[in-house]
């Protein structure tokens, strides 16, 4: 897997991810950041999955940390060209769409579980995911993100 990501776009997206997560949950996305620690590098190397998409009509993934790249079996370039709906199998996409609509209305949800699929077709169930709206500095919704640390291959 390619673990090199473009630093400028990734750093901007990480700032949005971290700020928005704190806004909705009241908790830090990356705990115990020490002064001088590079936040983007820390999130990219985190032992939990973080993935996000934009607000296009068919939203495209725009961030995935190394755990996400490994789980979905993609490089950074592949991931950031993938419509986020393709992370779920066709029968599960309607349920996924309902979840994202709920997040849009509420701002975030926690304790989400669902089945996803990797690039090679490997299925896995995610557990206890938190899904939240991403906000610009001015409070406009600019995407959605998810994080989870539990999954099981099916």
C-alpha positions as CSV (number, residue, x, y, z in Angstrom):
1,X,0.0,0.0,0.0
2,X,1.1,3.5,-0.7
3,X,1.4,5.4,2.6
4,X,2.5,8.7,1.1
5,X,-0.2,11.3,0.9
6,X,-0.1,14.8,-0.5
7,X,0.8,16.9,2.5
8,X,-1.0,20.2,1.8
9,X,-4.5,18.8,0.9
10,X,-4.2,16.2,3.6
11,X,-3.3,18.7,6.3
12,X,-6.3,20.9,5.4
13,X,-8.6,17.9,5.5
14,X,-7.2,16.7,8.8
15,X,-7.8,20.1,10.3
16,X,-11.5,19.9,9.2
17,X,-11.8,16.3,10.4
18,X,-10.4,17.1,13.8
19,X,-12.2,20.4,14.4
20,X,-15.6,19.0,13.2
21,X,-15.2,15.8,15.3
22,X,-14.5,18.0,18.4
23,X,-17.5,20.2,17.5
24,X,-20.0,17.4,17.3
25,X,-18.8,15.0,20.0
26,X,-17.0,17.3,22.5
27,X,-14.0,14.9,22.3
28,X,-10.7,15.0,20.5
29,X,-10.3,12.7,17.4
30,X,-6.7,12.2,18.1
31,X,-6.1,12.1,21.9
32,X,-3.0,13.3,23.7
33,X,-1.5,15.4,20.9
34,X,1.7,16.9,22.4
35,X,3.1,20.3,21.3
36,X,5.3,19.9,18.3
37,X,3.5,16.7,17.1
38,X,2.5,16.7,13.5
39,X,-1.3,16.2,13.6
40,X,-1.6,15.0,10.0
41,X,1.1,12.4,10.5
42,X,-0.4,11.3,13.8
43,X,-3.9,10.8,12.3
44,X,-2.6,9.1,9.2
45,X,-0.7,6.5,11.4
46,X,-3.5,6.1,14.0
47,X,-4.5,2.5,14.9
48,X,-8.2,3.3,14.0
49,X,-9.9,4.0,10.7
50,X,-10.7,7.5,9.6
51,X,-12.3,8.1,6.2
52,X,-14.2,11.1,4.7
53,X,-16.0,12.3,1.6
54,X,-17.0,15.6,0.1
55,X,-20.4,17.0,-0.9
56,X,-20.6,16.1,-4.6
57,X,-23.8,14.6,-6.0
58,X,-22.0,11.2,-5.8
59,X,-19.5,12.0,-3.0
60,X,-15.9,11.0,-3.6
61,X,-13.7,9.9,-0.8
62,X,-11.2,12.6,0.0
63,X,-9.3,11.2,3.0
64,X,-8.4,7.9,4.4
65,X,-5.7,7.2,6.9
66,X,-3.3,4.2,6.6
67,X,-5.8,1.9,8.5
68,X,-8.5,2.8,6.0
69,X,-6.2,2.3,3.0
70,X,-5.2,-1.1,4.4
71,X,-8.8,-2.2,5.2
72,X,-10.2,-1.2,1.8
73,X,-7.0,-2.5,0.1
74,X,-6.4,0.8,-1.8
75,X,-3.6,3.3,-2.4
76,X,-4.2,6.9,-1.6
77,X,-4.7,7.7,-5.3
78,X,-7.3,4.9,-5.7
79,X,-9.1,5.9,-2.5
80,X,-9.4,9.5,-3.4
81,X,-10.9,8.7,-6.8
82,X,-13.6,6.3,-5.3
83,X,-17.2,7.3,-4.9
84,X,-17.9,6.6,-1.2
85,X,-21.0,4.6,-2.0
86,X,-18.7,1.9,-3.5
87,X,-17.4,1.1,0.0
88,X,-20.7,-0.8,0.6
89,X,-22.1,-3.6,-1.5
90,X,-25.1,-2.7,-3.7
91,X,-27.7,-4.4,-1.3
92,X,-26.2,-2.4,1.6
93,X,-26.2,1.0,-0.1
94,X,-29.8,1.9,0.7
95,X,-29.1,1.4,4.4
96,X,-25.8,3.4,4.1
97,X,-27.8,6.3,2.4
98,X,-30.3,6.3,5.3
99,X,-27.4,6.5,7.8
100,X,-25.8,9.5,6.0
101,X,-29.2,11.2,5.8
102,X,-29.5,10.8,9.6
103,X,-26.0,12.2,10.1
104,X,-27.0,15.2,7.9
105,X,-30.0,16.0,10.1
106,X,-28.4,15.3,13.5
107,X,-24.7,16.3,12.9
108,X,-23.3,13.0,14.0
109,X,-24.2,9.5,15.2
110,X,-22.3,7.0,17.2
111,X,-22.5,3.3,17.6
112,X,-23.1,2.6,13.9
113,X,-22.5,-1.0,12.6
114,X,-22.7,-2.1,9.0
115,X,-21.1,-4.3,6.3
116,X,-18.6,-2.8,3.9
117,X,-16.5,-4.2,1.1
118,X,-12.8,-3.8,0.0
119,X,-11.5,-3.2,-3.5
120,X,-10.9,-7.0,-3.8
121,X,-14.4,-7.9,-2.7
122,X,-13.5,-8.8,0.9
123,X,-16.5,-8.1,3.1
124,X,-16.2,-6.8,6.7
125,X,-18.5,-5.6,9.4
126,X,-17.6,-2.3,11.1
127,X,-18.7,-1.9,14.7
128,X,-19.3,1.2,16.9
129,X,-18.5,3.7,14.2
130,X,-18.9,7.4,14.7
131,X,-20.1,9.3,11.6
132,X,-20.1,13.1,11.6
133,X,-20.7,16.1,9.4
134,X,-17.6,18.0,8.4
135,X,-17.8,21.8,8.8
136,X,-15.8,24.7,7.2
137,X,-14.4,27.5,9.4
138,X,-17.7,29.3,8.8
139,X,-19.9,26.3,9.8
140,X,-20.9,25.2,6.3
141,X,-21.2,21.4,5.8
142,X,-18.4,20.3,3.5
143,X,-18.7,16.5,3.8
144,X,-19.0,13.6,6.1
145,X,-16.5,11.4,7.9
146,X,-16.4,8.1,9.9
147,X,-14.1,6.6,12.4
148,X,-14.0,3.1,13.9
149,X,-11.6,0.8,15.6
150,X,-13.5,-2.4,15.4
151,X,-14.2,-4.6,12.4
152,X,-14.5,-8.2,11.6
153,X,-13.9,-9.9,8.3
154,X,-16.9,-12.0,7.1
